[in-house]
Amino acid sequence: MTEEIDRVNELTNFISTKTGVKGLVDAEITEVPRIFHVPSSILSNNRPSDITGLNLTVPIIDLGDRNTSSRNDIVSKIKEAAEKWGFFQVINHGVPLTVLEEIKESVRRFHEEDPVVKNQYIPTDNNKRFVYNNNFDLYHSSPMNWRDSFTCYIAPDPPNPEEIPLACRSAVIEYTKHVMELGAVLFQLLSEALGLDSEILKRMDCLKGLFMICHYYPPCPQPDLTLGISKHTDNSFLTLLLQDQIGGLQVLHEDYWVDVPPVPGALVVNIGDFMQAISVDAIFF
């Protein structure tokens, strides 16, 4: 009971600052608050010392040439990656490098704004299309993650441009336009990998929604005590993830946590929970 009271008090103090995790770093703290501490058993990586014979490299698939013969090869690679990993990286996917770099820079730009600007987007009701927060469920997330985030509902009901902060407005609009186009291509290829008509997943409205989450991970004074994001699965059909050059992403494969090194210009594709559910009797999983 005492520990829980201490946690609530520490959490309340953190929330009252209204400056997020970045505010802790700006305050030049030298110790990570206990509300962010992760048990050592969770932090440990059970990667074996001898990986001989184990394929611990997330597949990288080139989408650049999709004529008939190459397309069959791409579909085959996607099928194998979805079945064995649930993850793969794509290159030559059609999203310009300038767009990728600008969205990363704009996310950083927003999170490095004055707290007064960011706090305009703290949720006060369920009607905001753009929301700034630290953890999605502050009072029940234990431990908390070392990050600040913003979310934006893009489709099927896009926000008015004025609802998106100026620091990232144009980048969000441009990036999500390209992501929707790439999503259409991926759902076609996934449909074919399932042995179905290329438009079947689109007709099932898998492409109808787009929810954007952008995380910002400030430098941590004790990175061995916490995580930027906890172990989770994505309740989506498909997740497209853009890493910066720092990396840190890991995926669970054959009971081992596997690093996903950043590849310049690549996007990480994650087969989401909904896709697993609808494909359970088909090829995947």
Wavefront OBJ file of the C-alpha trace (Angstrom):
o trace
v 0.000 0.000 0.000
v 2.820 2.391 0.901
v 4.581 1.694 -2.402
v 1.364 2.367 -4.304
v 0.825 5.660 -2.457
v 4.416 6.664 -3.241
v 3.858 5.804 -6.897
v 0.669 7.861 -7.092
v 2.393 10.823 -5.425
v 5.361 10.604 -7.773
v 3.058 10.277 -10.744
v 0.942 13.225 -9.609
v 4.067 15.358 -9.272
v 5.200 14.336 -12.742
v 1.831 15.156 -14.314
v 1.638 18.504 -12.524
v 4.802 19.723 -14.267
v 3.024 19.474 -17.664
v 6.424 19.201 -19.335
v 6.561 15.472 -20.065
v 9.641 13.285 -20.080
v 11.508 15.970 -21.989
v 10.897 18.282 -19.044
v 12.717 15.838 -16.773
v 15.714 15.879 -19.094
v 15.599 19.670 -19.393
v 15.658 19.800 -15.584
v 18.960 17.887 -15.800
v 17.893 15.020 -13.564
v 20.568 12.415 -12.917
v 18.303 9.592 -11.710
v 15.281 8.105 -13.430
v 12.136 8.437 -11.243
v 10.833 5.138 -9.876
v 7.617 5.320 -11.897
v 9.772 4.578 -14.962
v 11.733 1.681 -13.452
v 11.288 -1.641 -15.274
v 11.998 -4.978 -13.527
v 15.387 -6.372 -14.514
v 13.733 -9.620 -15.621
v 11.892 -7.691 -18.334
v 14.941 -5.705 -19.382
v 17.130 -8.791 -19.808
v 17.548 -10.031 -23.381
v 17.450 -13.810 -23.654
v 19.339 -13.751 -26.941
v 21.520 -16.905 -27.004
v 25.288 -16.556 -26.905
v 25.591 -19.038 -29.767
v 23.364 -18.001 -32.702
v 24.897 -20.440 -35.192
v 22.162 -21.741 -37.456
v 19.623 -19.179 -36.287
v 18.271 -16.606 -38.730
v 17.949 -13.519 -36.563
v 17.737 -10.913 -39.319
v 14.402 -9.291 -40.091
v 13.758 -9.705 -43.848
v 14.302 -6.714 -46.132
v 12.073 -6.707 -49.225
v 12.648 -4.528 -52.289
v 9.345 -3.261 -53.713
v 10.991 -1.379 -56.564
v 10.186 -3.669 -59.503
v 6.677 -5.114 -59.526
v 6.323 -6.467 -63.074
v 4.801 -9.939 -63.402
v 7.860 -12.099 -62.651
v 9.304 -9.791 -60.002
v 5.897 -9.325 -58.400
v 5.562 -13.068 -57.864
v 8.943 -13.053 -56.153
v 7.922 -10.106 -53.945
v 4.651 -11.814 -52.990
v 6.553 -14.989 -52.118
v 8.974 -13.051 -49.886
v 6.137 -11.210 -48.150
v 4.324 -14.492 -47.565
v 7.407 -16.048 -45.971
v 8.188 -12.973 -43.857
v 4.581 -12.710 -42.644
v 4.438 -16.397 -41.768
v 7.807 -16.671 -40.021
v 8.319 -13.181 -38.596
v 5.207 -11.041 -38.756
v 7.682 -8.266 -39.597
v 9.711 -7.144 -42.569
v 11.377 -3.998 -43.849
v 10.587 -2.527 -47.264
v 12.862 -0.440 -49.479
v 12.125 1.305 -52.798
v 8.563 1.636 -51.560
v 7.726 4.916 -53.288
v 7.738 7.266 -50.301
v 10.358 9.930 -51.107
v 13.348 10.130 -48.789
v 12.720 13.858 -48.376
v 9.249 13.084 -47.016
v 10.662 10.550 -44.541
v 13.313 12.961 -43.312
v 10.869 15.831 -42.972
v 8.366 13.855 -40.904
v 11.144 12.779 -38.509
v 12.357 16.349 -38.209
v 8.844 17.703 -37.709
v 8.114 15.215 -34.913
v 11.296 16.349 -33.179
v 10.376 19.980 -33.831
v 6.970 19.615 -32.179
v 8.302 17.808 -29.113
v 10.980 20.452 -28.647
v 8.420 23.268 -28.672
v 7.718 25.279 -25.536
v 5.456 23.298 -23.148
v 2.839 26.042 -23.421
v 2.473 25.235 -27.124
v 2.370 21.469 -26.627
v -0.072 21.645 -23.740
v -2.724 23.067 -26.070
v -3.000 19.516 -27.404
v -3.353 17.664 -24.091
v -6.690 15.803 -24.312
v -9.557 17.424 -22.468
v -12.272 15.488 -24.295
v -12.610 12.738 -26.903
v -13.069 15.101 -29.840
v -9.461 16.122 -30.437
v -7.985 14.720 -33.646
v -4.435 15.563 -32.570
v -3.403 14.646 -29.027
v -0.173 15.178 -27.081
v 0.534 12.899 -24.123
v 3.263 11.049 -22.255
v 1.764 7.597 -21.757
v -1.672 6.561 -22.983
v -2.882 5.415 -19.556
v -0.904 7.324 -16.960
v -2.552 5.988 -13.819
v -2.589 2.342 -14.890
v 0.632 2.077 -16.913
v 3.159 0.556 -14.558
v 5.949 1.172 -15.181
v 5.683 4.216 -17.400
v 7.629 4.434 -20.649
v 10.460 6.919 -21.161
v 8.890 8.875 -24.003
v 6.552 11.644 -25.052
v 4.092 11.062 -27.882
v 1.492 12.601 -30.091
v -1.312 10.847 -31.928
v -3.372 11.957 -34.883
v -6.477 10.403 -36.430
v -6.023 10.719 -40.192
v -8.654 8.469 -41.777
v -11.467 7.878 -42.466
v -12.308 11.348 -41.090
v -9.214 13.516 -41.588
v -8.603 16.473 -39.307
v -8.801 20.026 -40.532
v -5.254 21.251 -41.215
v -5.674 23.842 -38.448
v -6.108 21.030 -35.908
v -2.520 19.882 -36.531
v 0.259 21.971 -34.914
v 2.104 24.242 -37.287
v 5.433 22.610 -36.346
v 4.433 19.364 -38.079
v 1.320 20.224 -40.103
v 2.640 20.081 -43.653
v 4.866 17.074 -42.911
v 2.008 15.053 -41.387
v -0.280 15.786 -44.324
v 2.356 14.904 -46.927
v 3.663 11.818 -45.146
v 0.238 10.303 -44.506
v -0.739 10.843 -48.148
v 2.196 8.678 -49.228
v 1.572 6.144 -46.444
v -1.993 5.585 -47.647
v -0.684 4.968 -51.158
v 1.918 2.511 -49.885
v -0.705 0.852 -47.700
v -2.818 0.171 -50.788
v 0.169 -1.530 -52.461
v 0.965 -3.625 -49.390
v -2.619 -4.786 -48.962
v -2.644 -5.867 -52.611
v 0.551 -7.863 -52.130
v -0.690 -9.351 -48.859
v -3.962 -10.340 -50.523
v -2.015 -12.154 -53.220
v 0.213 -13.766 -50.571
v -2.969 -15.162 -49.033
v -3.842 -16.657 -52.432
v -6.755 -14.261 -52.871
v -7.803 -11.534 -55.297
v -5.460 -8.559 -54.968
v -8.289 -6.210 -53.923
v -9.888 -8.426 -51.273
v -8.310 -6.764 -48.226
v -9.135 -3.318 -49.571
v -12.750 -4.404 -50.085
v -12.764 -5.543 -46.448
v -11.964 -1.912 -45.491
v -8.501 -2.777 -44.140
v -7.285 0.446 -45.757
v -10.128 2.580 -44.456
v -8.502 3.879 -41.273
v -5.174 5.525 -40.499
v -4.018 6.344 -36.979
v -0.636 8.012 -36.561
v 1.528 7.729 -33.426
v 4.812 9.622 -33.167
v 7.136 8.924 -30.236
v 9.949 11.103 -28.945
v 12.587 9.493 -26.734
v 14.642 12.090 -24.817
v 18.169 11.093 -23.690
v 17.928 8.974 -20.553
v 20.421 9.343 -17.664
v 19.955 5.665 -16.662
v 18.901 3.753 -19.793
v 19.494 0.408 -18.072
v 16.515 1.057 -15.765
v 13.699 1.811 -18.183
v 12.234 1.326 -21.660
v 11.059 3.701 -24.339
v 8.149 1.412 -25.108
v 6.958 -1.792 -23.434
v 6.462 -5.173 -25.061
v 3.233 -5.066 -27.052
v 1.384 -6.088 -30.171
v -0.442 -3.674 -32.479
v -4.241 -3.781 -32.637
v -4.271 -2.908 -36.316
v -4.312 -4.603 -39.694
v -0.893 -3.224 -40.552
v 1.649 -0.922 -38.931
v 4.213 1.033 -40.920
v 7.047 2.155 -38.684
v 9.711 4.716 -39.515
v 12.874 4.603 -37.396
v 15.483 7.295 -37.020
v 19.188 6.526 -37.227
v 19.447 5.771 -33.501
v 17.413 2.577 -33.670
v 16.489 0.551 -30.594
v 13.557 -1.366 -32.101
v 13.399 -5.077 -31.259
v 10.950 -7.790 -32.306
v 10.255 -11.114 -30.631
v 11.184 -14.014 -32.905
v 11.338 -17.644 -31.806
v 11.415 -16.465 -28.168
v 14.399 -14.170 -28.784
v 14.453 -10.373 -28.924
v 15.969 -9.459 -32.264
v 17.353 -6.015 -33.120
v 15.931 -4.265 -36.175
v 18.818 -2.052 -37.336
v 17.721 1.133 -39.125
v 18.076 0.914 -42.908
v 18.252 4.330 -44.615
v 14.991 4.994 -46.423
v 13.313 1.791 -45.209
v 9.983 1.344 -43.467
v 9.252 -1.500 -41.054
v 6.027 -3.418 -41.715
v 4.304 -5.124 -38.790
v 1.467 -7.584 -39.353
v -1.107 -6.424 -36.800
v -3.498 -8.349 -34.579
v -6.475 -7.843 -36.898
v -4.573 -9.168 -39.895
v -3.564 -12.240 -37.909
v -7.171 -12.789 -36.899
v -8.636 -12.619 -40.408
v -5.841 -14.711 -41.948
v -5.719 -17.447 -39.300
v -7.349 -19.982 -41.622
v -5.357 -18.892 -44.653
v -1.619 -18.746 -45.247
v -0.309 -16.629 -42.381
v 0.210 -17.942 -38.849
l 1 2 3 4 5 6 7 8 9 10 11 12 13 14 15 16 17 18 19 20 21 22 23 24 25 26 27 28 29 30 31 32 33 34 35 36 37 38 39 40 41 42 43 44 45 46 47 48 49 50 51 52 53 54 55 56 57 58 59 60 61 62 63 64 65 66 67 68 69 70 71 72 73 74 75 76 77 78 79 80 81 82 83 84 85 86 87 88 89 90 91 92 93 94 95 96 97 98 99 100 101 102 103 104 105 106 107 108 109 110 111 112 113 114 115 116 117 118 119 120 121 122 123 124 125 126 127 128 129 130 131 132 133 134 135 136 137 138 139 140 141 142 143 144 145 146 147 148 149 150 151 152 153 154 155 156 157 158 159 160 161 162 163 164 165 166 167 168 169 170 171 172 173 174 175 176 177 178 179 180 181 182 183 184 185 186 187 188 189 190 191 192 193 194 195 196 197 198 199 200 201 202 203 204 205 206 207 208 209 210 211 212 213 214 215 216 217 218 219 220 221 222 223 224 225 226 227 228 229 230 231 232 233 234 235 236 237 238 239 240 241 242 243 244 245 246 247 248 249 250 251 252 253 254 255 256 257 258 259 260 261 262 263 264 265 266 267 268 269 270 271 272 273 274 275 276 277 278 279 280 281 282 283 284 285
